[in-house]
């Protein structure tokens, strides 16, 4: 099975297969054999070469968040990434938290106009930071969080009003 994801501006293809009774993940020319996989409603726990890795995911949108070395990387499904690139991504007025965490910093105020992909706030989960970004050019109409506040997965953080493209 092949899955396509956008990470930042780069597209990646992940091939999932099985060989010798082990699940194999291939990204480009690199292969990793998974010793064990455990999936719950918010996390995938992978065992690779005796080390355990915990991955957060947003089942509602199909986004996957991978934490590594103090950074969080967002994997967006390939179909959504292709639609965004073609300008067909639909506007979502409520920006929700992809995971439970603490609001480290709110980067916008009510009334601010932001461009697509502009940072709105910083979240911390499991000592890793992730930036929550606007999907389209918009105006901030409501902030539902403040610096230091705790949020749960799916909590609405910011409400936006779409602006016409410049």
PyMOL commands that place a pseudoatom at each C-alpha (Angstrom):
pseudoatom trace, name=CA, resn=UNK, resi=1, chain=A, elem=C, hetatm=0, pos=[0.000, 0.000, 0.000]
pseudoatom trace, name=CA, resn=UNK, resi=2, chain=A, elem=C, hetatm=0, pos=[1.323, 3.478, -0.830]
pseudoatom trace, name=CA, resn=UNK, resi=3, chain=A, elem=C, hetatm=0, pos=[0.460, 6.611, 1.152]
pseudoatom trace, name=CA, resn=UNK, resi=4, chain=A, elem=C, hetatm=0, pos=[1.389, 10.092, -0.060]
pseudoatom trace, name=CA, resn=UNK, resi=5, chain=A, elem=C, hetatm=0, pos=[1.959, 12.924, 2.404]
pseudoatom trace, name=CA, resn=UNK, resi=6, chain=A, elem=C, hetatm=0, pos=[3.074, 16.532, 2.284]
pseudoatom trace, name=CA, resn=UNK, resi=7, chain=A, elem=C, hetatm=0, pos=[5.671, 17.476, 4.878]
pseudoatom trace, name=CA, resn=UNK, resi=8, chain=A, elem=C, hetatm=0, pos=[6.176, 21.215, 4.686]
pseudoatom trace, name=CA, resn=UNK, resi=9, chain=A, elem=C, hetatm=0, pos=[6.418, 21.809, 0.955]
pseudoatom trace, name=CA, resn=UNK, resi=10, chain=A, elem=C, hetatm=0, pos=[7.832, 18.370, 0.098]
pseudoatom trace, name=CA, resn=UNK, resi=11, chain=A, elem=C, hetatm=0, pos=[5.737, 15.382, -1.033]
pseudoatom trace, name=CA, resn=UNK, resi=12, chain=A, elem=C, hetatm=0, pos=[6.708, 11.965, 0.343]
pseudoatom trace, name=CA, resn=UNK, resi=13, chain=A, elem=C, hetatm=0, pos=[5.509, 8.520, -0.646]
pseudoatom trace, name=CA, resn=UNK, resi=14, chain=A, elem=C, hetatm=0, pos=[5.428, 5.875, 2.083]
pseudoatom trace, name=CA, resn=UNK, resi=15, chain=A, elem=C, hetatm=0, pos=[5.163, 2.254, 0.986]
pseudoatom trace, name=CA, resn=UNK, resi=16, chain=A, elem=C, hetatm=0, pos=[3.798, -0.202, 3.541]
pseudoatom trace, name=CA, resn=UNK, resi=17, chain=A, elem=C, hetatm=0, pos=[4.416, -3.902, 2.995]
pseudoatom trace, name=CA, resn=UNK, resi=18, chain=A, elem=C, hetatm=0, pos=[5.154, -7.124, 4.817]
pseudoatom trace, name=CA, resn=UNK, resi=19, chain=A, elem=C, hetatm=0, pos=[8.254, -9.283, 4.515]
pseudoatom trace, name=CA, resn=UNK, resi=20, chain=A, elem=C, hetatm=0, pos=[9.339, -12.256, 6.644]
pseudoatom trace, name=CA, resn=UNK, resi=21, chain=A, elem=C, hetatm=0, pos=[6.436, -11.627, 9.028]
pseudoatom trace, name=CA, resn=UNK, resi=22, chain=A, elem=C, hetatm=0, pos=[7.455, -8.015, 9.715]
pseudoatom trace, name=CA, resn=UNK, resi=23, chain=A, elem=C, hetatm=0, pos=[5.810, -4.799, 8.637]
pseudoatom trace, name=CA, resn=UNK, resi=24, chain=A, elem=C, hetatm=0, pos=[8.141, -2.751, 6.442]
pseudoatom trace, name=CA, resn=UNK, resi=25, chain=A, elem=C, hetatm=0, pos=[7.887, 1.014, 5.893]
pseudoatom trace, name=CA, resn=UNK, resi=26, chain=A, elem=C, hetatm=0, pos=[9.805, 2.423, 2.922]
pseudoatom trace, name=CA, resn=UNK, resi=27, chain=A, elem=C, hetatm=0, pos=[10.324, 6.154, 2.360]
pseudoatom trace, name=CA, resn=UNK, resi=28, chain=A, elem=C, hetatm=0, pos=[12.250, 6.695, -0.851]
pseudoatom trace, name=CA, resn=UNK, resi=29, chain=A, elem=C, hetatm=0, pos=[15.256, 4.361, -0.680]
pseudoatom trace, name=CA, resn=UNK, resi=30, chain=A, elem=C, hetatm=0, pos=[15.149, 3.973, 3.120]
pseudoatom trace, name=CA, resn=UNK, resi=31, chain=A, elem=C, hetatm=0, pos=[13.468, 0.940, 4.715]
pseudoatom trace, name=CA, resn=UNK, resi=32, chain=A, elem=C, hetatm=0, pos=[12.520, 0.353, 8.345]
pseudoatom trace, name=CA, resn=UNK, resi=33, chain=A, elem=C, hetatm=0, pos=[11.268, -2.938, 9.800]
pseudoatom trace, name=CA, resn=UNK, resi=34, chain=A, elem=C, hetatm=0, pos=[8.688, -2.500, 12.559]
pseudoatom trace, name=CA, resn=UNK, resi=35, chain=A, elem=C, hetatm=0, pos=[8.962, -4.924, 15.482]
pseudoatom trace, name=CA, resn=UNK, resi=36, chain=A, elem=C, hetatm=0, pos=[5.542, -3.996, 16.870]
pseudoatom trace, name=CA, resn=UNK, resi=37, chain=A, elem=C, hetatm=0, pos=[2.734, -1.501, 16.299]
pseudoatom trace, name=CA, resn=UNK, resi=38, chain=A, elem=C, hetatm=0, pos=[0.053, -0.483, 18.814]
pseudoatom trace, name=CA, resn=UNK, resi=39, chain=A, elem=C, hetatm=0, pos=[-2.725, 1.927, 17.783]
pseudoatom trace, name=CA, resn=UNK, resi=40, chain=A, elem=C, hetatm=0, pos=[-5.205, 3.740, 20.022]
pseudoatom trace, name=CA, resn=UNK, resi=41, chain=A, elem=C, hetatm=0, pos=[-7.545, 6.662, 19.321]
pseudoatom trace, name=CA, resn=UNK, resi=42, chain=A, elem=C, hetatm=0, pos=[-4.798, 9.360, 19.359]
pseudoatom trace, name=CA, resn=UNK, resi=43, chain=A, elem=C, hetatm=0, pos=[-1.420, 7.613, 19.113]
pseudoatom trace, name=CA, resn=UNK, resi=44, chain=A, elem=C, hetatm=0, pos=[0.507, 5.005, 17.209]
pseudoatom trace, name=CA, resn=UNK, resi=45, chain=A, elem=C, hetatm=0, pos=[3.284, 3.393, 19.224]
pseudoatom trace, name=CA, resn=UNK, resi=46, chain=A, elem=C, hetatm=0, pos=[6.004, 1.835, 17.079]
pseudoatom trace, name=CA, resn=UNK, resi=47, chain=A, elem=C, hetatm=0, pos=[8.772, -0.472, 18.190]
pseudoatom trace, name=CA, resn=UNK, resi=48, chain=A, elem=C, hetatm=0, pos=[11.793, -0.263, 15.874]
pseudoatom trace, name=CA, resn=UNK, resi=49, chain=A, elem=C, hetatm=0, pos=[15.067, -2.040, 16.662]
pseudoatom trace, name=CA, resn=UNK, resi=50, chain=A, elem=C, hetatm=0, pos=[14.159, -2.245, 20.346]
pseudoatom trace, name=CA, resn=UNK, resi=51, chain=A, elem=C, hetatm=0, pos=[13.300, 1.476, 20.648]
pseudoatom trace, name=CA, resn=UNK, resi=52, chain=A, elem=C, hetatm=0, pos=[9.754, 2.709, 21.192]
pseudoatom trace, name=CA, resn=UNK, resi=53, chain=A, elem=C, hetatm=0, pos=[8.443, 5.735, 19.295]
pseudoatom trace, name=CA, resn=UNK, resi=54, chain=A, elem=C, hetatm=0, pos=[5.094, 7.391, 19.981]
pseudoatom trace, name=CA, resn=UNK, resi=55, chain=A, elem=C, hetatm=0, pos=[3.345, 9.196, 17.133]
pseudoatom trace, name=CA, resn=UNK, resi=56, chain=A, elem=C, hetatm=0, pos=[0.328, 11.492, 17.535]
pseudoatom trace, name=CA, resn=UNK, resi=57, chain=A, elem=C, hetatm=0, pos=[-2.322, 11.583, 14.841]
pseudoatom trace, name=CA, resn=UNK, resi=58, chain=A, elem=C, hetatm=0, pos=[-5.546, 13.442, 14.135]
pseudoatom trace, name=CA, resn=UNK, resi=59, chain=A, elem=C, hetatm=0, pos=[-7.952, 10.735, 13.008]
pseudoatom trace, name=CA, resn=UNK, resi=60, chain=A, elem=C, hetatm=0, pos=[-10.623, 13.254, 12.061]
pseudoatom trace, name=CA, resn=UNK, resi=61, chain=A, elem=C, hetatm=0, pos=[-8.539, 14.922, 9.357]
pseudoatom trace, name=CA, resn=UNK, resi=62, chain=A, elem=C, hetatm=0, pos=[-6.109, 12.072, 8.660]
pseudoatom trace, name=CA, resn=UNK, resi=63, chain=A, elem=C, hetatm=0, pos=[-3.120, 14.184, 9.670]
pseudoatom trace, name=CA, resn=UNK, resi=64, chain=A, elem=C, hetatm=0, pos=[-0.166, 12.540, 11.398]
pseudoatom trace, name=CA, resn=UNK, resi=65, chain=A, elem=C, hetatm=0, pos=[2.153, 14.393, 13.777]
pseudoatom trace, name=CA, resn=UNK, resi=66, chain=A, elem=C, hetatm=0, pos=[5.603, 12.908, 14.347]
pseudoatom trace, name=CA, resn=UNK, resi=67, chain=A, elem=C, hetatm=0, pos=[7.764, 14.150, 17.171]
pseudoatom trace, name=CA, resn=UNK, resi=68, chain=A, elem=C, hetatm=0, pos=[11.521, 13.965, 16.805]
pseudoatom trace, name=CA, resn=UNK, resi=69, chain=A, elem=C, hetatm=0, pos=[14.381, 15.790, 18.513]
pseudoatom trace, name=CA, resn=UNK, resi=70, chain=A, elem=C, hetatm=0, pos=[12.081, 18.417, 20.041]
pseudoatom trace, name=CA, resn=UNK, resi=71, chain=A, elem=C, hetatm=0, pos=[10.231, 19.200, 16.789]
pseudoatom trace, name=CA, resn=UNK, resi=72, chain=A, elem=C, hetatm=0, pos=[6.838, 18.103, 15.508]
pseudoatom trace, name=CA, resn=UNK, resi=73, chain=A, elem=C, hetatm=0, pos=[6.365, 17.330, 11.814]
pseudoatom trace, name=CA, resn=UNK, resi=74, chain=A, elem=C, hetatm=0, pos=[2.894, 17.300, 10.288]
pseudoatom trace, name=CA, resn=UNK, resi=75, chain=A, elem=C, hetatm=0, pos=[2.134, 14.737, 7.589]
pseudoatom trace, name=CA, resn=UNK, resi=76, chain=A, elem=C, hetatm=0, pos=[-0.866, 15.824, 5.493]
pseudoatom trace, name=CA, resn=UNK, resi=77, chain=A, elem=C, hetatm=0, pos=[-2.627, 13.241, 3.308]
pseudoatom trace, name=CA, resn=UNK, resi=78, chain=A, elem=C, hetatm=0, pos=[-1.475, 13.495, -0.322]
pseudoatom trace, name=CA, resn=UNK, resi=79, chain=A, elem=C, hetatm=0, pos=[-4.965, 14.104, -1.707]
pseudoatom trace, name=CA, resn=UNK, resi=80, chain=A, elem=C, hetatm=0, pos=[-5.437, 17.094, 0.608]
pseudoatom trace, name=CA, resn=UNK, resi=81, chain=A, elem=C, hetatm=0, pos=[-1.965, 18.411, -0.170]
pseudoatom trace, name=CA, resn=UNK, resi=82, chain=A, elem=C, hetatm=0, pos=[-2.640, 18.145, -3.914]
pseudoatom trace, name=CA, resn=UNK, resi=83, chain=A, elem=C, hetatm=0, pos=[-5.972, 19.968, -3.504]
pseudoatom trace, name=CA, resn=UNK, resi=84, chain=A, elem=C, hetatm=0, pos=[-4.276, 22.736, -1.501]
pseudoatom trace, name=CA, resn=UNK, resi=85, chain=A, elem=C, hetatm=0, pos=[-1.571, 23.083, -4.139]
pseudoatom trace, name=CA, resn=UNK, resi=86, chain=A, elem=C, hetatm=0, pos=[-4.253, 23.396, -6.822]
pseudoatom trace, name=CA, resn=UNK, resi=87, chain=A, elem=C, hetatm=0, pos=[-6.058, 26.026, -4.746]
pseudoatom trace, name=CA, resn=UNK, resi=88, chain=A, elem=C, hetatm=0, pos=[-9.015, 23.705, -4.174]
pseudoatom trace, name=CA, resn=UNK, resi=89, chain=A, elem=C, hetatm=0, pos=[-8.533, 23.226, -0.417]
pseudoatom trace, name=CA, resn=UNK, resi=90, chain=A, elem=C, hetatm=0, pos=[-11.661, 24.324, 1.367]
pseudoatom trace, name=CA, resn=UNK, resi=91, chain=A, elem=C, hetatm=0, pos=[-11.624, 27.017, 4.020]
pseudoatom trace, name=CA, resn=UNK, resi=92, chain=A, elem=C, hetatm=0, pos=[-12.123, 25.875, 7.617]
pseudoatom trace, name=CA, resn=UNK, resi=93, chain=A, elem=C, hetatm=0, pos=[-13.242, 28.775, 9.858]
pseudoatom trace, name=CA, resn=UNK, resi=94, chain=A, elem=C, hetatm=0, pos=[-12.450, 26.979, 13.129]
pseudoatom trace, name=CA, resn=UNK, resi=95, chain=A, elem=C, hetatm=0, pos=[-8.846, 25.971, 13.699]
pseudoatom trace, name=CA, resn=UNK, resi=96, chain=A, elem=C, hetatm=0, pos=[-8.733, 23.039, 16.134]
pseudoatom trace, name=CA, resn=UNK, resi=97, chain=A, elem=C, hetatm=0, pos=[-5.961, 21.591, 18.238]
pseudoatom trace, name=CA, resn=UNK, resi=98, chain=A, elem=C, hetatm=0, pos=[-4.369, 18.575, 16.567]
pseudoatom trace, name=CA, resn=UNK, resi=99, chain=A, elem=C, hetatm=0, pos=[-3.330, 17.145, 19.946]
pseudoatom trace, name=CA, resn=UNK, resi=100, chain=A, elem=C, hetatm=0, pos=[-3.508, 17.721, 23.685]
pseudoatom trace, name=CA, resn=UNK, resi=101, chain=A, elem=C, hetatm=0, pos=[-0.991, 20.227, 24.903]
pseudoatom trace, name=CA, resn=UNK, resi=102, chain=A, elem=C, hetatm=0, pos=[-0.094, 23.584, 26.368]
pseudoatom trace, name=CA, resn=UNK, resi=103, chain=A, elem=C, hetatm=0, pos=[-0.366, 26.902, 24.517]
pseudoatom trace, name=CA, resn=UNK, resi=104, chain=A, elem=C, hetatm=0, pos=[3.168, 28.306, 24.570]
pseudoatom trace, name=CA, resn=UNK, resi=105, chain=A, elem=C, hetatm=0, pos=[2.467, 31.501, 22.671]
pseudoatom trace, name=CA, resn=UNK, resi=106, chain=A, elem=C, hetatm=0, pos=[-0.439, 33.161, 20.866]
pseudoatom trace, name=CA, resn=UNK, resi=107, chain=A, elem=C, hetatm=0, pos=[0.987, 34.906, 17.801]
pseudoatom trace, name=CA, resn=UNK, resi=108, chain=A, elem=C, hetatm=0, pos=[-2.120, 36.782, 16.601]
pseudoatom trace, name=CA, resn=UNK, resi=109, chain=A, elem=C, hetatm=0, pos=[-4.833, 39.028, 17.988]
pseudoatom trace, name=CA, resn=UNK, resi=110, chain=A, elem=C, hetatm=0, pos=[-8.506, 39.466, 17.128]
pseudoatom trace, name=CA, resn=UNK, resi=111, chain=A, elem=C, hetatm=0, pos=[-8.751, 41.591, 13.985]
pseudoatom trace, name=CA, resn=UNK, resi=112, chain=A, elem=C, hetatm=0, pos=[-5.358, 40.559, 12.593]
pseudoatom trace, name=CA, resn=UNK, resi=113, chain=A, elem=C, hetatm=0, pos=[-5.272, 39.643, 8.915]
pseudoatom trace, name=CA, resn=UNK, resi=114, chain=A, elem=C, hetatm=0, pos=[-3.091, 36.622, 8.161]
pseudoatom trace, name=CA, resn=UNK, resi=115, chain=A, elem=C, hetatm=0, pos=[-1.855, 35.019, 4.964]
pseudoatom trace, name=CA, resn=UNK, resi=116, chain=A, elem=C, hetatm=0, pos=[-2.191, 31.326, 4.137]
pseudoatom trace, name=CA, resn=UNK, resi=117, chain=A, elem=C, hetatm=0, pos=[0.276, 29.247, 6.193]
pseudoatom trace, name=CA, resn=UNK, resi=118, chain=A, elem=C, hetatm=0, pos=[0.840, 32.104, 8.667]
pseudoatom trace, name=CA, resn=UNK, resi=119, chain=A, elem=C, hetatm=0, pos=[1.612, 30.938, 12.221]
pseudoatom trace, name=CA, resn=UNK, resi=120, chain=A, elem=C, hetatm=0, pos=[-1.272, 31.505, 14.644]
pseudoatom trace, name=CA, resn=UNK, resi=121, chain=A, elem=C, hetatm=0, pos=[0.055, 29.969, 17.848]
pseudoatom trace, name=CA, resn=UNK, resi=122, chain=A, elem=C, hetatm=0, pos=[2.592, 27.553, 19.303]
pseudoatom trace, name=CA, resn=UNK, resi=123, chain=A, elem=C, hetatm=0, pos=[1.581, 24.373, 21.123]
pseudoatom trace, name=CA, resn=UNK, resi=124, chain=A, elem=C, hetatm=0, pos=[3.732, 22.079, 23.227]
pseudoatom trace, name=CA, resn=UNK, resi=125, chain=A, elem=C, hetatm=0, pos=[3.022, 18.377, 23.648]
pseudoatom trace, name=CA, resn=UNK, resi=126, chain=A, elem=C, hetatm=0, pos=[5.433, 15.860, 25.165]
pseudoatom trace, name=CA, resn=UNK, resi=127, chain=A, elem=C, hetatm=0, pos=[8.198, 18.534, 25.193]
pseudoatom trace, name=CA, resn=UNK, resi=128, chain=A, elem=C, hetatm=0, pos=[7.821, 19.078, 21.449]
pseudoatom trace, name=CA, resn=UNK, resi=129, chain=A, elem=C, hetatm=0, pos=[6.574, 22.274, 19.840]
pseudoatom trace, name=CA, resn=UNK, resi=130, chain=A, elem=C, hetatm=0, pos=[4.236, 22.541, 16.886]
pseudoatom trace, name=CA, resn=UNK, resi=131, chain=A, elem=C, hetatm=0, pos=[3.051, 25.638, 15.071]
pseudoatom trace, name=CA, resn=UNK, resi=132, chain=A, elem=C, hetatm=0, pos=[-0.655, 25.924, 14.321]
pseudoatom trace, name=CA, resn=UNK, resi=133, chain=A, elem=C, hetatm=0, pos=[-1.078, 27.733, 10.985]
pseudoatom trace, name=CA, resn=UNK, resi=134, chain=A, elem=C, hetatm=0, pos=[-3.820, 29.382, 8.951]
pseudoatom trace, name=CA, resn=UNK, resi=135, chain=A, elem=C, hetatm=0, pos=[-4.959, 27.366, 5.934]
pseudoatom trace, name=CA, resn=UNK, resi=136, chain=A, elem=C, hetatm=0, pos=[-6.031, 30.403, 3.884]
pseudoatom trace, name=CA, resn=UNK, resi=137, chain=A, elem=C, hetatm=0, pos=[-5.810, 34.189, 3.861]
pseudoatom trace, name=CA, resn=UNK, resi=138, chain=A, elem=C, hetatm=0, pos=[-8.121, 35.223, 6.714]
pseudoatom trace, name=CA, resn=UNK, resi=139, chain=A, elem=C, hetatm=0, pos=[-9.007, 37.608, 9.531]
pseudoatom trace, name=CA, resn=UNK, resi=140, chain=A, elem=C, hetatm=0, pos=[-8.881, 36.450, 13.163]
pseudoatom trace, name=CA, resn=UNK, resi=141, chain=A, elem=C, hetatm=0, pos=[-12.394, 36.879, 14.592]
pseudoatom trace, name=CA, resn=UNK, resi=142, chain=A, elem=C, hetatm=0, pos=[-12.053, 35.005, 17.881]
pseudoatom trace, name=CA, resn=UNK, resi=143, chain=A, elem=C, hetatm=0, pos=[-9.306, 33.573, 20.089]
pseudoatom trace, name=CA, resn=UNK, resi=144, chain=A, elem=C, hetatm=0, pos=[-10.428, 30.814, 22.419]
pseudoatom trace, name=CA, resn=UNK, resi=145, chain=A, elem=C, hetatm=0, pos=[-7.069, 30.238, 24.112]
pseudoatom trace, name=CA, resn=UNK, resi=146, chain=A, elem=C, hetatm=0, pos=[-4.405, 32.197, 25.918]
pseudoatom trace, name=CA, resn=UNK, resi=147, chain=A, elem=C, hetatm=0, pos=[-0.733, 31.640, 26.603]
pseudoatom trace, name=CA, resn=UNK, resi=148, chain=A, elem=C, hetatm=0, pos=[-0.251, 28.974, 29.268]
pseudoatom trace, name=CA, resn=UNK, resi=149, chain=A, elem=C, hetatm=0, pos=[-3.666, 27.386, 28.735]
pseudoatom trace, name=CA, resn=UNK, resi=150, chain=A, elem=C, hetatm=0, pos=[-4.152, 23.647, 28.246]
pseudoatom trace, name=CA, resn=UNK, resi=151, chain=A, elem=C, hetatm=0, pos=[-6.040, 22.290, 25.235]
pseudoatom trace, name=CA, resn=UNK, resi=152, chain=A, elem=C, hetatm=0, pos=[-7.367, 18.911, 24.211]
pseudoatom trace, name=CA, resn=UNK, resi=153, chain=A, elem=C, hetatm=0, pos=[-7.427, 17.298, 20.779]
pseudoatom trace, name=CA, resn=UNK, resi=154, chain=A, elem=C, hetatm=0, pos=[-10.149, 18.878, 18.668]
pseudoatom trace, name=CA, resn=UNK, resi=155, chain=A, elem=C, hetatm=0, pos=[-10.588, 21.949, 20.901]
pseudoatom trace, name=CA, resn=UNK, resi=156, chain=A, elem=C, hetatm=0, pos=[-11.285, 25.062, 18.840]
pseudoatom trace, name=CA, resn=UNK, resi=157, chain=A, elem=C, hetatm=0, pos=[-8.322, 27.433, 19.230]
pseudoatom trace, name=CA, resn=UNK, resi=158, chain=A, elem=C, hetatm=0, pos=[-9.021, 30.240, 16.742]
pseudoatom trace, name=CA, resn=UNK, resi=159, chain=A, elem=C, hetatm=0, pos=[-11.995, 31.279, 14.594]
pseudoatom trace, name=CA, resn=UNK, resi=160, chain=A, elem=C, hetatm=0, pos=[-11.224, 32.863, 11.237]
pseudoatom trace, name=CA, resn=UNK, resi=161, chain=A, elem=C, hetatm=0, pos=[-13.101, 34.692, 8.514]
pseudoatom trace, name=CA, resn=UNK, resi=162, chain=A, elem=C, hetatm=0, pos=[-11.839, 34.049, 4.988]
pseudoatom trace, name=CA, resn=UNK, resi=163, chain=A, elem=C, hetatm=0, pos=[-10.523, 37.025, 3.028]
pseudoatom trace, name=CA, resn=UNK, resi=164, chain=A, elem=C, hetatm=0, pos=[-10.320, 37.169, -0.762]
pseudoatom trace, name=CA, resn=UNK, resi=165, chain=A, elem=C, hetatm=0, pos=[-6.920, 36.235, -2.184]
pseudoatom trace, name=CA, resn=UNK, resi=166, chain=A, elem=C, hetatm=0, pos=[-4.679, 39.248, -2.645]
for i in range(1, 166): cmd.bond("trace and resi %d" % i, "trace and resi %d" % (i + 1))
show_as sticks, trace
zoom trace
